[in-house]
Amino acid sequence: MNESLTASAAQATKPAYRTLWLVLLGAAGAFALTMGVRQTMGLFLSALNTSTALGVGSISLAFAFGQLWWGLTQPFAGAVADRIGTGRVIFIGVVLVAIGTVITPLMTSTAGLILAIGVLAAGGAGMAGPSVLMGATTRLVPPEKRGLATGIVNAGGSFGQFAMAPIAIGLTAAVGWAGAMQWLGVLVLLALPAAFLLKGNSKALAAQAAAASGQKALTAREAVSQALATPSYRYLALGFLVCGFHVAFLATHLPSVIAACGLPAEVGGWSLGMIGLFNIVGSLAMGWAVGRWRMKSLLSLLYATRGLAVLIFLFAPKTTGVMLVFAAVMGVTFLSTVPPTAGLVAKMFGPANMAMLFGIVMLAHQVGGFLGAFLGGYIFQATGSYDWVWYIDIMLAVGAALVNLPIREALLPARTAKVAA
């Protein structure tokens, strides 16, 4: 009898693990393709400027709008995914990324670039982005595995950046920059199967949480009000805003920073690839660490490390070796903030509204991203140097390290739902 029970348990475990790995493959693969395509767009900034003659400032505005729009779509995409279904949201998002990327070389005005890069591609990437993917992963993965699972999904985005940078460089050499962008748009369609692997919504989880607490399930508006009234949630979003400034500035302007230092253009592609490669290491390490140390302390450490690395970089000689080492250090901290940030949101409020509430935090991240992408181009155009952007980045990193310290990690008690009159 005992042997038959053990055999049945073993047979049940195999499909469970198979399902778990399919979920992780779908989420990580989709993030790899959408993030990889978006994060290599900085390689085409110079070519776009030469082709359109719009100026670095105007083109940076299109990239900056894309950062903001990517964030604006995520709370709404998360709310729809939580209640209607993740698969449909991901499917539409991937198709929009492909369309926006394919038509970008055809745009000759700032408004056209904003439409292609900022609305279609960035909006689609937001719909198939981390809030929806992390929400689906949190819903489909057991609680004890969520930290590592979110680290693996985040590492997928990092791998996409690592893999897409050399692919973009190779395609540019073979078919020109315009053809390279269009082929990247076609390549992102490989993320479509994730729509079927991650289908479903959080209605059942919301009902279970309501039954356990003896209260009715919170509406989207009530869940948002609860989150915004929580100081720890606001501190978390403020720190993540700084993360967005840093990430968007590097993704958009690092190739230009390297060119301004007199180094070959290829070093820009290698550096973006190094960021992606070492972000895999940072994401997996952080996914492992969130189950062992306080997540707010890990976030403070990451932001402080960024500030120190940028300070050292400013005084170091600008050689190819220094650039690659700097890119590697930045890669370790680049998006490794995502697992502890997502973990804190899930720990505070549970998985029922995870995609929407993490989407709001991602919106704060992308407000910072807008500032990083836009101010990078604006300050360089005004001063002929990126130095002042680095100074701002250091000060913001110190502030982010400090603002995460007061966060409370204890599970927050569910607030009493409003009772209908």
ChimeraX attribute file (.defattr): number of C-alpha atoms within 10 A of each C-alpha:
attribute: neighborCount
match mode: 1-to-1
recipient: residues
	/A:1	6
	/A:2	7
	/A:3	8
	/A:4	9
	/A:5	10
	/A:6	11
	/A:7	12
	/A:8	11
	/A:9	11
	/A:10	12
	/A:11	11
	/A:12	11
	/A:13	12
	/A:14	11
	/A:15	11
	/A:16	13
	/A:17	12
	/A:18	10
	/A:19	15
	/A:20	17
	/A:21	14
	/A:22	15
	/A:23	24
	/A:24	24
	/A:25	18
	/A:26	23
	/A:27	33
	/A:28	29
	/A:29	24
	/A:30	31
	/A:31	30
	/A:32	27
	/A:33	30
	/A:34	31
	/A:35	26
	/A:36	26
	/A:37	27
	/A:38	25
	/A:39	25
	/A:40	27
	/A:41	17
	/A:42	25
	/A:43	25
	/A:44	20
	/A:45	20
	/A:46	15
	/A:47	15
	/A:48	22
	/A:49	17
	/A:50	12
	/A:51	13
	/A:52	15
	/A:53	14
	/A:54	14
	/A:55	16
	/A:56	19
	/A:57	20
	/A:58	20
	/A:59	26
	/A:60	27
	/A:61	23
	/A:62	23
	/A:63	28
	/A:64	30
	/A:65	26
	/A:66	30
	/A:67	32
	/A:68	27
	/A:69	25
	/A:70	29
	/A:71	31
	/A:72	22
	/A:73	24
	/A:74	31
	/A:75	25
	/A:76	20
	/A:77	26
	/A:78	33
	/A:79	23
	/A:80	20
	/A:81	28
	/A:82	27
	/A:83	18
	/A:84	16
	/A:85	22
	/A:86	30
	/A:87	24
	/A:88	18
	/A:89	22
	/A:90	31
	/A:91	20
	/A:92	16
	/A:93	26
	/A:94	29
	/A:95	21
	/A:96	24
	/A:97	31
	/A:98	25
	/A:99	20
	/A:100	25
	/A:101	27
	/A:102	22
	/A:103	20
	/A:104	22
	/A:105	22
	/A:106	13
	/A:107	17
	/A:108	15
	/A:109	14
	/A:110	17
	/A:111	15
	/A:112	17
	/A:113	27
	/A:114	25
	/A:115	21
	/A:116	26
	/A:117	30
	/A:118	24
	/A:119	24
	/A:120	26
	/A:121	31
	/A:122	33
	/A:123	29
	/A:124	29
	/A:125	32
	/A:126	35
	/A:127	33
	/A:128	38
	/A:129	31
	/A:130	29
	/A:131	31
	/A:132	33
	/A:133	30
	/A:134	31
	/A:135	29
	/A:136	29
	/A:137	26
	/A:138	25
	/A:139	24
	/A:140	20
	/A:141	20
	/A:142	12
	/A:143	14
	/A:144	9
	/A:145	14
	/A:146	24
	/A:147	24
	/A:148	20
	/A:149	27
	/A:150	31
	/A:151	31
	/A:152	25
	/A:153	31
	/A:154	32
	/A:155	32
	/A:156	29
	/A:157	30
	/A:158	35
	/A:159	26
	/A:160	27
	/A:161	31
	/A:162	27
	/A:163	21
	/A:164	26
	/A:165	26
	/A:166	17
	/A:167	17
	/A:168	25
	/A:169	20
	/A:170	14
	/A:171	19
	/A:172	18
	/A:173	12
	/A:174	11
	/A:175	12
	/A:176	14
	/A:177	20
	/A:178	20
	/A:179	17
	/A:180	22
	/A:181	26
	/A:182	19
	/A:183	19
	/A:184	24
	/A:185	25
	/A:186	15
	/A:187	15
	/A:188	23
	/A:189	19
	/A:190	13
	/A:191	23
	/A:192	20
	/A:193	16
	/A:194	26
	/A:195	23
	/A:196	15
	/A:197	18
	/A:198	26
	/A:199	18
	/A:200	20
	/A:201	23
	/A:202	25
	/A:203	16
	/A:204	13
	/A:205	17
	/A:206	21
	/A:207	15
	/A:208	15
	/A:209	19
	/A:210	17
	/A:211	12
	/A:212	10
	/A:213	13
	/A:214	10
	/A:215	16
	/A:216	17
	/A:217	20
	/A:218	21
	/A:219	13
	/A:220	16
	/A:221	9
	/A:222	15
	/A:223	20
	/A:224	16
	/A:225	11
	/A:226	15
	/A:227	18
	/A:228	15
	/A:229	10
	/A:230	14
	/A:231	13
	/A:232	22
	/A:233	23
	/A:234	18
	/A:235	19
	/A:236	24
	/A:237	24
	/A:238	19
	/A:239	28
	/A:240	28
	/A:241	24
	/A:242	27
	/A:243	29
	/A:244	28
	/A:245	28
	/A:246	29
	/A:247	22
	/A:248	26
	/A:249	25
	/A:250	25
	/A:251	21
	/A:252	27
	/A:253	23
	/A:254	23
	/A:255	26
	/A:256	22
	/A:257	19
	/A:258	21
	/A:259	15
	/A:260	13
	/A:261	14
	/A:262	11
	/A:263	17
	/A:264	13
	/A:265	13
	/A:266	14
	/A:267	19
	/A:268	26
	/A:269	24
	/A:270	20
	/A:271	26
	/A:272	28
	/A:273	28
	/A:274	27
	/A:275	29
	/A:276	32
	/A:277	22
	/A:278	24
	/A:279	30
	/A:280	30
	/A:281	21
	/A:282	26
	/A:283	31
	/A:284	24
	/A:285	18
	/A:286	32
	/A:287	28
	/A:288	20
	/A:289	18
	/A:290	22
	/A:291	16
	/A:292	10
	/A:293	12
	/A:294	14
	/A:295	25
	/A:296	24
	/A:297	17
	/A:298	21
	/A:299	28
	/A:300	21
	/A:301	16
	/A:302	24
	/A:303	28
	/A:304	20
	/A:305	19
	/A:306	24
	/A:307	24
	/A:308	13
	/A:309	16
	/A:310	19
	/A:311	15
	/A:312	11
	/A:313	16
	/A:314	12
	/A:315	8
	/A:316	12
	/A:317	12
	/A:318	14
	/A:319	13
	/A:320	17
	/A:321	11
	/A:322	13
	/A:323	23
	/A:324	19
	/A:325	15
	/A:326	19
	/A:327	26
	/A:328	22
	/A:329	20
	/A:330	26
	/A:331	27
	/A:332	27
	/A:333	27
	/A:334	27
	/A:335	25
	/A:336	27
	/A:337	25
	/A:338	26
	/A:339	31
	/A:340	26
	/A:341	24
	/A:342	29
	/A:343	25
	/A:344	25
	/A:345	24
	/A:346	23
	/A:347	16
	/A:348	21
	/A:349	19
	/A:350	20
	/A:351	25
	/A:352	27
	/A:353	29
	/A:354	31
	/A:355	33
	/A:356	27
	/A:357	29
	/A:358	28
	/A:359	30
	/A:360	24
	/A:361	25
	/A:362	30
	/A:363	27
	/A:364	26
	/A:365	27
	/A:366	30
	/A:367	23
	/A:368	28
	/A:369	33
	/A:370	29
	/A:371	23
	/A:372	30
	/A:373	31
	/A:374	27
	/A:375	21
	/A:376	30
	/A:377	28
	/A:378	19
	/A:379	16
	/A:380	19
	/A:381	14
	/A:382	10
	/A:383	10
	/A:384	11
	/A:385	16
	/A:386	21
	/A:387	15
	/A:388	14
	/A:389	18
	/A:390	19
	/A:391	14
	/A:392	14
	/A:393	22
	/A:394	21
	/A:395	12
	/A:396	22
	/A:397	25
	/A:398	19
	/A:399	18
	/A:400	27
	/A:401	23
	/A:402	18
	/A:403	20
	/A:404	26
	/A:405	17
	/A:406	13
	/A:407	18
	/A:408	18
	/A:409	15
	/A:410	9
	/A:411	13
	/A:412	12
	/A:413	9
	/A:414	16
	/A:415	12
	/A:416	13
	/A:417	14
	/A:418	11
	/A:419	7
	/A:420	4
	/A:421	3
